[in-house]
């Protein structure tokens, strides 16, 4: 037991001092909460506000004036200036996808962004919470064919990217299916399941989401 402890201590100390160094590095230009876990490749701009207990996974790049609420877990994520991610947002997935969020965009509380494939979110996009999910994969073929969970092949766990163009509002408790494009200047009503592309300047809603009306800007 003692020999195992001796082997663990150097790794623990290295991680501890890395976290101290990164906190000092980022705190000079930003407001940092308590108990944040930083990744070694993390890039943070200036005037960002990071809440308590946020965990940064690999490949995160934040622009200036970004806010992230407490208990969020973010990885494989790039966020442009002046955007906000609320508390308990989760970025998760299996694969090589990336999440890109534009300027002045908002991700609501308890939302899930699946980076199994790429997610592209434009400028001035509001994705309300709680519990809206952007899913770039489906495991339905695994269930139907009795495929074990460890099999992540594209055949039985296919992925497709999601594109949310600029100036889009998505209500809370929505599901956005793999391969969907939501056109600019559109609205997705709360409690909707979007399994078809949404045309620009339209409002859709329901399960599955259907056309409600056209949008005419003032």
C-alpha positions, 0 to 999 in steps of 0.5 A: 500500500505504501509503495502504491502511495509513493507512486501516486504522490508525484503525479498528484503534486504535479497536477496540483501545481499545474492547477495553481499555475493556471489559476494564477495565469488566468486570474489576472485578466478574469474573474474565477470562481472556486474549485475550477479544474483547468485543462493544460491546453485551455485558452481564455481571453480577457474579462471572462467570468467563470463560476464555481466548480467548472470543469474544463476538458480538452480543447477549449478556447474562450474569447473575451467577455465570456461567462460560464456558470457554476458546475458546467463541464465544457470541452472541445469547445470554441466560443467567440466574444460576449457569449454566455454559457449558463450553469450545469451545461454539459459538453459530451460525446464520443468522436472527433467533433467540435463545438463552435459558438459565435458572438453574443450567443447564449446557452441556457441552464442544464443544456447538453451539447453533443460533440460526437460530430460538429456543432456550429452555432452562429451569432446572436443565438439563444438556446434556452434552458432547461434541458435542451439537447443538441444531439449529433449521434443516435444509438438506436441501431445499437439497440435494435441490433443488440450491439454492445455499448463499447462498439462505437462504429459509425454503422451502429452509432451514426453521427451527423453535424448540426448547424444553428445559423445566426439570429435563432431562438430555441426554447427550453426542453427541445431536442435537436436531432443529428444532421439538422440545420436551423436557418437564420432568423427563426424560432423553435418553440419550447418543448419541440423535437426538431427532426427536419431542417428549419427554413430561415424566417420561420417559427416551428414547434411541436413533436415533431416540429412543424411550420407555425408561421413566417417571421417578418422583422419590423 
